[in-house]
Amino acid sequence: MKTLHTPLAVVALAALTLLGACQDKPEPVAAAPLPIIQNKQLRYPAGHPQLALLVSTAAAQVKSVEIELPAKLVWNEEKTQRVYPAFSGRVTRIATDVGQAVSKGQVLAELASPEFGAAQADTSRAQADATLAKQALQRQRELFEAGVVARKDLEQAEAEAARSQSELARAQARTSLYGSGAGVNMQLGLRSDMAGVVVERNLNPGQEVRPDGAAAPLFVVSDPSVLWVSIDTHEADVVDLRPGARVTLQVPSLAGQKFDATISAVTDQIDPTTRTIKVRAIVANPKRLLKSEMLASVRYQRQVGDSIEVPATAVFLKGNQHYVFVQSQPGVFEPRDVKVAYEGAKKVLLNEGLKADEQVVVQNGLLLARELRIAQDASHANEPSKP
């Protein structure tokens, strides 16, 4: 059976759908008015939402600026010894380990070295030759006094004794430099020629070692109570960082602690790759908090006369001209050309274009530059065209 009220149901359904669509449609929101250009100034209307994003701060007048330079701690090479083997051999005993204090002349390890044994044998042979030459000289002298031999035989015996004595002195000096020259035991002792601390060990029991200068040292002995600071500086820093100048050292892992360091040497060349100049400083480390190869930073005060200091985020570059945005009054901003005297990672010094206590935009300056460009384009578009 067909329903007679089908057209009425369709009309009612359509009306309900239209009513729901009208209720779900959002109300239009009024757009914020755009800033305008007036007398080369960008003016925002009061209460504009972008004003909360444009953070300003007062420019400050300063006479010096803190310069921060990258640095690295290294061993004091004047108080560091790297021990290499003078002869090849096998490690038979290790007497010291990393972190152990040693005295001058102390044995760090021993090697069984046939080469050193051959050097000891040369010393023993030279000792025997010198003794024999001395006895022969004594006999020749007695025979010469008795008129049995000629003077030339005595002189020849004297020369041979002198040569034997010289060879003995050479052989003894060689073996004494690396250990005892008495006897042949092939035991080569690796000794420290200075008092300090073993800061590096690169050998194991039974290891075969050879006198290869390209290999790592078997031991490194140093005095960690005084370290060197290797600083990468720029050309402008060399004027202040001369030998005797004082700087402050800070290490990220030792936050809050500062160490006084003294410049000791400055190189006379610029690194062609990094375009930096190497400067060396000395820092006392009595508590041994500082470690070699630590990355650090060095700070010092550079005198700049009367300059205006602003955060680095406030300065922009267009072409070859630097500029800042100055807030002359609430909601009013103007671009200002400035001349940069010093540009650092966090602070910039200006010597022209800005006065102390003027408000400069330090956050969202790129947004302000975009709004300025849009307002300038809109202003040019509204200008009446000339006939």
C-alpha positions as CSV (number, residue, x, y, z in Angstrom):
1,M,0.0,0.0,0.0
2,K,1.5,3.4,-1.0
3,T,1.9,6.2,1.6
4,L,0.0,9.3,0.6
5,H,2.2,11.7,2.7
6,T,5.6,11.1,1.1
7,P,6.0,14.7,-0.3
8,L,5.3,16.2,3.1
9,A,8.0,13.9,4.7
10,V,10.6,15.0,2.1
11,V,9.9,18.6,2.7
12,A,10.1,18.2,6.5
13,L,13.5,16.4,6.1
14,A,14.9,19.1,3.9
15,A,13.8,21.8,6.4
16,L,15.5,20.0,9.3
17,T,18.8,19.6,7.2
18,L,18.8,23.3,6.3
19,L,18.2,24.3,9.9
20,G,21.1,22.1,11.2
21,A,23.4,23.5,8.5
22,C,22.6,27.0,9.7
23,Q,23.3,26.2,13.3
24,D,26.7,24.5,12.5
25,K,28.1,27.4,10.5
26,P,30.7,29.4,12.5
27,E,30.3,33.0,13.0
28,P,32.8,35.2,11.1
29,V,35.7,36.6,13.1
30,A,36.9,40.1,12.4
31,A,40.5,40.1,11.1
32,A,43.1,42.2,13.0
33,P,43.8,45.5,11.2
34,L,47.2,45.6,9.4
35,P,49.9,48.0,10.6
36,I,50.5,51.0,8.5
37,I,53.5,53.0,7.3
38,Q,53.7,56.6,8.5
39,N,56.8,58.8,8.4
40,K,58.9,55.6,7.7
41,Q,57.6,54.1,10.9
42,L,55.6,50.9,11.2
43,R,52.6,51.7,13.4
44,Y,50.4,48.9,15.0
45,P,47.0,49.7,16.3
46,A,46.5,49.4,20.0
47,G,45.9,45.9,21.2
48,H,47.2,44.2,18.1
49,P,48.0,40.5,18.8
50,Q,51.5,40.7,17.2
51,L,52.7,43.3,19.7
52,A,53.0,40.6,22.4
53,L,55.5,38.8,20.1
54,L,57.8,41.8,19.5
55,V,60.0,41.9,22.6
56,S,62.2,44.9,23.1
57,T,65.1,45.7,25.4
58,A,67.1,48.9,26.2
59,A,70.5,49.4,24.5
60,A,73.3,49.8,27.0
61,Q,76.4,51.9,26.9
62,V,79.6,49.9,27.7
63,K,83.4,50.6,27.7
64,S,84.4,46.9,27.5
65,V,83.1,43.7,26.2
66,E,83.7,40.1,27.3
67,I,85.3,38.0,24.6
68,E,84.8,34.3,24.6
69,L,87.2,32.0,22.7
70,P,87.3,28.2,22.3
71,A,90.1,26.3,24.1
72,K,91.3,22.9,24.9
73,L,93.4,21.6,27.9
74,V,96.6,19.7,27.1
75,W,99.5,18.3,29.0
76,N,102.2,20.7,30.0
77,E,104.9,19.6,27.5
78,E,107.7,21.2,29.7
79,K,106.7,18.7,32.4
80,T,105.8,15.7,30.2
81,Q,107.8,12.7,29.1
82,R,106.8,10.1,26.5
83,V,108.7,6.9,27.0
84,Y,109.7,4.9,23.9
85,P,111.8,1.7,23.8
86,A,115.4,2.3,22.7
87,F,115.7,-1.4,21.8
88,S,113.2,-4.1,20.7
89,G,112.2,-6.7,23.2
90,R,109.4,-8.4,25.1
91,V,107.7,-7.0,28.1
92,T,108.5,-9.1,31.2
93,R,107.3,-6.9,34.0
94,I,105.1,-3.8,34.3
95,A,106.0,-1.9,37.5
96,T,103.6,1.1,37.3
97,D,100.0,1.8,36.1
98,V,97.9,4.8,35.1
99,G,97.4,7.3,38.0
100,Q,100.5,6.2,39.9
101,A,103.0,8.7,41.1
102,V,106.6,8.0,40.1
103,S,109.9,9.5,41.0
104,K,112.8,10.5,38.8
105,G,114.7,7.4,37.6
106,Q,112.0,4.9,38.7
107,V,111.6,1.8,36.5
108,L,108.2,1.8,34.8
109,A,108.6,-1.6,33.1
110,E,111.2,-4.1,32.1
111,L,111.9,-5.7,28.7
112,A,113.9,-8.9,27.8
113,S,115.9,-7.4,24.9
114,P,118.6,-9.3,22.9
115,E,119.6,-6.0,21.3
116,F,120.2,-4.5,24.7
117,G,122.1,-7.7,25.6
118,A,124.3,-7.1,22.6
119,A,125.0,-3.5,23.8
120,Q,125.9,-4.9,27.2
121,A,128.3,-7.4,25.6
122,D,129.9,-4.6,23.6
123,T,130.5,-2.8,26.9
124,S,132.0,-5.9,28.5
125,R,134.3,-6.4,25.5
126,A,135.3,-2.7,25.5
127,Q,136.1,-3.1,29.2
128,A,138.3,-6.1,28.5
129,D,140.1,-4.4,25.6
130,A,140.7,-1.3,27.7
131,T,142.2,-3.4,30.5
132,L,144.5,-5.3,28.0
133,A,145.6,-2.1,26.4
134,K,146.4,-0.6,29.8
135,Q,148.6,-3.6,30.7
136,A,150.3,-3.5,27.3
137,L,151.1,0.2,27.8
138,Q,152.5,-0.6,31.2
139,R,154.9,-3.2,29.8
140,Q,155.9,-0.9,26.9
141,R,156.7,1.8,29.4
142,E,158.9,-0.5,31.5
143,L,160.7,-1.8,28.4
144,F,161.3,1.7,27.1
145,E,162.8,2.8,30.4
146,A,165.1,-0.2,30.2
147,G,166.1,0.8,26.6
148,V,164.7,-2.3,25.0
149,V,162.1,-0.8,22.8
150,A,162.0,2.4,20.7
151,R,159.9,5.5,21.6
152,K,157.6,4.9,18.7
153,D,156.5,1.5,20.2
154,L,155.7,3.3,23.4
155,E,153.7,6.0,21.6
156,Q,151.8,3.3,19.7
157,A,150.9,1.6,22.9
158,E,149.7,4.9,24.4
159,A,147.5,5.6,21.4
160,E,146.0,2.1,21.6
161,A,145.3,2.5,25.3
162,A,143.6,5.9,24.6
163,R,141.4,4.4,21.8
164,S,140.4,1.5,24.0
165,Q,139.5,3.9,26.8
166,S,137.4,6.0,24.5
167,E,135.5,3.0,23.2
168,L,134.9,1.9,26.7
169,A,133.5,5.3,27.7
170,R,131.2,5.2,24.6
171,A,129.9,1.7,25.4
172,Q,129.4,2.5,29.0
173,A,127.5,5.7,28.3
174,R,125.2,3.9,25.9
175,T,124.3,1.1,28.4
176,S,124.2,3.4,31.4
177,L,121.6,5.6,29.6
178,Y,119.2,2.7,29.5
179,G,120.2,0.7,32.5
180,S,123.2,-0.9,34.2
181,G,126.2,-1.6,32.1
182,A,127.6,-4.2,34.4
183,G,127.2,-7.8,33.1
184,V,125.0,-9.1,30.3
185,N,121.4,-9.9,31.4
186,M,119.4,-8.4,28.5
187,Q,117.1,-6.7,31.0
188,L,116.1,-3.3,29.6
189,G,114.4,-1.0,32.2
190,L,112.1,1.7,30.9
191,R,112.7,4.6,33.3
192,S,111.1,7.9,34.0
193,D,113.5,10.8,33.8
194,M,111.2,13.1,35.8
195,A,108.9,13.0,38.8
196,G,105.2,13.0,38.0
197,V,102.2,10.8,37.4
198,V,101.7,8.0,34.9
199,V,98.9,9.4,32.7
200,E,99.0,6.9,29.9
201,R,100.1,3.3,29.5
202,N,100.2,1.5,26.1
203,L,101.7,-1.9,26.8
204,N,100.7,-5.3,28.1
205,P,102.6,-8.2,29.7
206,G,104.4,-10.3,27.0
207,Q,103.9,-7.7,24.3
208,E,106.6,-7.4,21.7
209,V,107.8,-3.8,21.2
210,R,110.1,-2.1,18.8
211,P,111.8,1.3,18.7
212,D,109.3,2.8,16.2
213,G,108.9,6.5,16.7
214,A,105.6,6.5,14.8
215,A,103.9,4.2,17.3
216,A,102.2,5.4,20.5
217,P,104.5,5.9,23.5
218,L,104.6,3.0,26.0
219,F,104.2,5.4,28.9
220,V,103.4,9.1,29.3
221,V,104.5,10.7,32.5
222,S,103.4,14.2,33.3
223,D,102.8,16.7,36.1
224,P,99.0,17.2,36.1
225,S,99.2,20.0,38.7
226,V,100.0,22.5,35.9
227,L,98.3,22.2,32.4
228,W,98.5,24.1,29.2
229,V,95.5,25.7,27.6
230,S,95.5,25.8,23.8
231,I,93.4,28.8,22.6
232,D,92.1,29.5,19.1
233,T,92.1,33.3,18.7
234,H,91.4,35.8,15.9
235,E,93.7,38.6,14.7
236,A,91.9,41.2,16.8
237,D,92.5,39.2,20.0
238,V,96.3,39.1,19.7
239,V,96.6,42.7,20.8
240,D,95.1,41.8,24.2
241,L,96.4,38.3,24.6
242,R,100.1,38.9,25.0
243,P,102.4,36.9,27.2
244,G,101.6,37.7,30.8
245,A,98.0,38.6,30.2
246,R,95.4,37.1,32.5
247,V,92.3,35.2,31.3
248,T,89.5,33.2,32.9
249,L,89.0,29.6,32.0
250,Q,85.7,27.8,32.2
251,V,84.8,24.1,31.5
252,P,81.3,23.1,30.7
253,S,81.5,19.9,32.9
254,L,82.6,22.1,35.9
255,A,79.8,24.6,35.7
256,G,80.1,27.5,38.0
257,Q,83.9,27.1,38.5
258,K,86.4,29.6,37.1
259,F,90.1,29.2,36.8
260,D,92.7,31.9,36.4
261,A,95.2,31.3,33.5
262,T,98.2,33.3,32.2
263,I,99.1,33.7,28.6
264,S,102.6,32.2,28.1
265,A,103.2,32.1,24.3
266,V,101.6,33.3,21.0
267,T,102.4,31.8,17.6
268,D,103.5,34.1,14.7
269,Q,101.4,32.5,12.0
270,I,97.7,32.1,11.1
271,D,96.4,28.6,10.5
272,P,95.5,28.6,6.8
273,T,92.5,26.3,7.4
274,T,90.8,27.8,10.4
275,R,92.2,31.3,10.0
276,T,93.0,31.4,13.7
277,I,96.1,32.0,15.8
278,K,97.2,29.6,18.4
279,V,97.8,31.0,21.8
280,R,99.0,29.1,24.9
281,A,98.2,29.7,28.5
282,I,99.2,28.0,31.8
283,V,96.6,27.1,34.4
284,A,97.3,25.8,37.9
285,N,95.5,22.5,38.7
286,P,96.3,21.7,42.3
287,K,93.1,19.7,42.9
288,R,93.4,17.9,39.5
289,L,89.9,18.8,38.6
290,L,91.0,19.8,35.1
291,K,91.8,16.9,32.7
292,S,93.9,16.9,29.5
293,E,91.8,17.1,26.3
294,M,88.9,18.8,28.1
295,L,87.1,21.3,25.9
296,A,86.8,24.7,27.5
297,S,86.3,28.4,26.9
298,V,88.5,31.4,27.7
299,R,87.1,34.8,28.5
300,Y,88.8,38.2,28.8
301,Q,87.7,41.8,28.8
302,R,88.4,43.9,25.7
303,Q,88.4,47.6,26.1
304,V,86.2,49.2,23.3
305,G,85.8,52.8,24.5
306,D,82.2,54.2,24.4
307,S,80.0,51.8,22.5
308,I,76.4,50.7,22.5
309,E,75.7,47.0,23.4
310,V,72.7,45.1,22.1
311,P,71.9,41.4,21.8
312,A,73.0,39.7,18.6
313,T,69.4,38.9,17.8
314,A,68.6,42.6,17.4
315,V,70.9,43.2,14.5
316,F,70.1,42.3,10.9
317,L,72.1,42.6,7.7
318,K,70.7,43.7,4.3
319,G,73.3,43.7,1.6
320,N,76.3,45.2,3.3
321,Q,74.3,47.4,5.8
322,H,73.4,46.4,9.3
323,Y,70.2,47.7,10.9
324,V,68.0,47.3,14.0
325,F,64.3,48.0,14.8
326,V,63.8,50.8,17.3
327,Q,60.6,51.1,19.3
328,S,60.2,54.8,19.7
329,Q,56.8,54.4,21.5
330,P,54.4,51.6,22.2
331,G,53.3,50.0,18.9
332,V,55.6,52.2,16.8
333,F,58.8,50.7,15.2
334,E,61.3,52.1,12.8
335,P,64.3,50.5,11.0
336,R,67.6,52.2,11.9
337,D,70.9,51.8,10.1
338,V,73.8,51.1,12.4
339,K,77.6,50.6,12.2
340,V,78.9,47.4,13.9
341,A,82.2,47.8,15.9
342,Y,82.2,44.2,17.3
343,E,80.0,41.2,16.4
344,G,79.9,38.3,18.9
345,A,77.8,35.2,19.2
346,K,75.6,36.8,21.9
347,K,76.4,40.5,22.0
348,V,77.0,43.1,19.3
349,L,78.7,46.5,19.8
350,L,77.6,49.5,17.8
351,N,79.4,52.8,17.4
352,E,76.9,54.6,15.1
353,G,73.1,54.8,14.7
354,L,71.9,54.0,18.2
355,K,71.9,55.8,21.6
356,A,71.9,54.3,25.1
357,D,68.5,53.4,26.6
358,E,66.7,53.3,23.2
359,Q,64.4,50.3,22.9
360,V,65.5,47.7,20.2
361,V,63.5,44.6,19.2
362,V,65.3,41.5,20.2
363,Q,62.7,38.8,19.5
364,N,60.7,38.2,16.3
365,G,62.5,40.9,14.4
366,L,62.1,38.9,11.1
367,L,58.3,39.0,11.6
368,L,58.6,42.8,12.0
369,A,60.7,43.0,8.8
370,R,58.1,41.0,6.9
371,E,55.3,43.3,8.2
372,L,57.3,46.3,7.2
373,R,57.8,45.0,3.7
374,I,54.1,44.2,3.3
375,A,53.1,47.7,4.6
376,Q,55.6,49.4,2.3
377,D,54.2,47.4,-0.7
378,A,50.6,48.3,0.2
379,S,51.6,52.0,0.6
380,H,53.2,52.1,-2.8
381,A,50.2,50.4,-4.3
382,N,47.8,53.0,-2.9
383,E,49.8,55.9,-4.2
384,P,48.1,57.7,-7.1
385,S,49.8,57.1,-10.4
386,K,51.4,60.1,-12.1
387,P,50.1,61.1,-15.5
